[in-house]
């Protein structure tokens, strides 16, 4: 009995023996977790380690097969998210769940209206939200439609939503994916002040640096199991990575000097306006030479996707010219994606589910997407299925795609292996120019290592590589030169050795630090 | 997550059968309400459809039409679109077949005429689908709306043509002249009689073999050629297909022409094989039934042949029922409706319980083997 009251005081959330199967998949194996009250608790693990399943169980989306959940020492049955909210659990999802044309205030109140008339609820919420934002540094323009607010503000609204509903335990799922480093810093400050007021925060992320920066304790998950609970102060990135993967991993890539050759990809004054009339690319110019990697940093949604898709021939050019490996692409000379491929351009798209793969296709079918009209894969009438399958087997072996089953549906491969499928397909065609978008999004740490190695090999083989990524670490460790994009324009260029996080972060928010300005002035002079 | 571990025999075998069983159960309630013993009704239907070569003949004759109209929906569905225009495409296909038979019948031998009428059926049906396809590809008009509209336009156009141009002078009924007998597709009972097998007279004709061949050809096209690859890629992920250099408008137009052409083939069976003239309303809802056939056959040629046989059985068995018990002729529509209801609209009603049951049984089996291993 005393032990019970003891734990009631100490732990905001306690999981005992949580077990969850999805058919044959054992997603959570006998998970124990104790989250101390008023702390920030990190949970790390690779994709598919079971983090999301576990959080969904806590938030009432799934019910565990076995095990107990105790909140403030009291065992509760959380059947749905309504119960979870009522027990003081709040969740900020990775993808925000906001109504775009509602104001911040309306979004917060949605689903928590208190009377028949909305005005009363809004008035009440306004008072409460003003109090909350003063207390935690969560100021948000309450009366502006959400669609006009930046991602950082949208995330604050999500946090306010949870707090307004009385959350004492706040779960954040990959909260920093869409933030600039400065916004991330601000978020961590908010979390700290929440902690100071006694709120318990659970932070799920795959960015180890952030875990070290923000949390008090860390739990590591691997393949559905909790493999370690450690105090953040007593661990390092390398230790955590090893715990996550189960073996030693190289976090930084060893990279020799680049030997840039001729310009292979040249963009001049490229602009593009989308169907809604929004200018997505504004006067973009850049060069990529053979044997170098040019990185494009920026918060996602600042025109990087549009740039890649325009270069790949998917989106037509409005104005400006592109020289793709000696072929001109502009409004007068449009090229479709297959013509771009024929010009020697490979394209690893940012989103493999939306573009890179056809999820219902078998691996061997996905392996020829974009090259399916090539002579070597086709007879007069039918595709040479045997040859395609042989080819696929060979490449799967070379790229260590697992399982090595050409007949398996692409949807059934893990994220890392799907990405390897796409990268292998594009690189194996031996293009002169590679357009790469988010090469390691949703990919396991172990696989990241090998993907990075392959990209550098391509560079050293004399390919011109344009790399778009929202992971600053990735941009910094792979690129030879870094361009920063903001709102469809290129803010500036930073040599890789000058690209520290602060500089890039400021530029991502469209502020060019003086030393970079000086550098650019020097160059143009 | 859960779908990927369900074996194919459950998805394509057990679940459709359970759906059909559910609709049979519902049909039994209808018969019970009509004071007809459901078992007697079932017997009458089975006997009527399969009990004699006459019954078989009709069943397979209907099946042939359903294969064509079912494939017309399915190929387009593989590209991620819904072709509801089979009714009109088949009707216009009949115009093509009719023009060829009226114009060339008696002048050229059958062996020359047949390929021309096959091409005409495909081209007329395909061109009728081309207009909605073009509107979708270039103008973004939704193909579901336009193909429905084109069914009505086809019906009006055919009315106009039949009354003003094709109806022989001095006849009262709205139909074209009868084709020259040399242009008729031979009936099955005539062909079998040549080799000494005697079966009852029925509308069943040699276009059934064409239907089966076309079903195979559609499979080959979709799963063995690069064009089929592009169609399936687009149907499954249009932006992925675009990334892969596949022209979306071009694929829309190609697949709609193919779909319309397949619907047009129905006229070979109904017009050149049986009626031997263009009649008013000759498609008789078979284009619409093709939607149900495709749905039930899961848009796969093999499934469509099986589903067509089922719908052929319902059509023929239902009309026997009507003779036997003098129920309303629309009993056939009721039965078809029930099948569509349970295997189309309510297909997930049986799907999830059956999948869950399978998963529970299989995980129990695994558990016991694990326990066994642990003990040993």
Interface residues (C-beta under 8 A of the other chain):
Chain A: X21 X22 X23 X24 X25 X312 X313 X314 X336 X337 X338 X339 X340 X341 X347 X349 X354 X355 X356 X357 X358 X359 X360 X361 X365 X369 X370 X372 X373 X377 X378 X381 X382 X383 X385 X409 X411 X412
Chain B: X1 X2 X4 X5 X220 X224 X225 X226 X229 X230 X232 X233 X236 X237 X239 X240 X241 X242 X243 X244 X245 X247 X359 X362 X363 X366
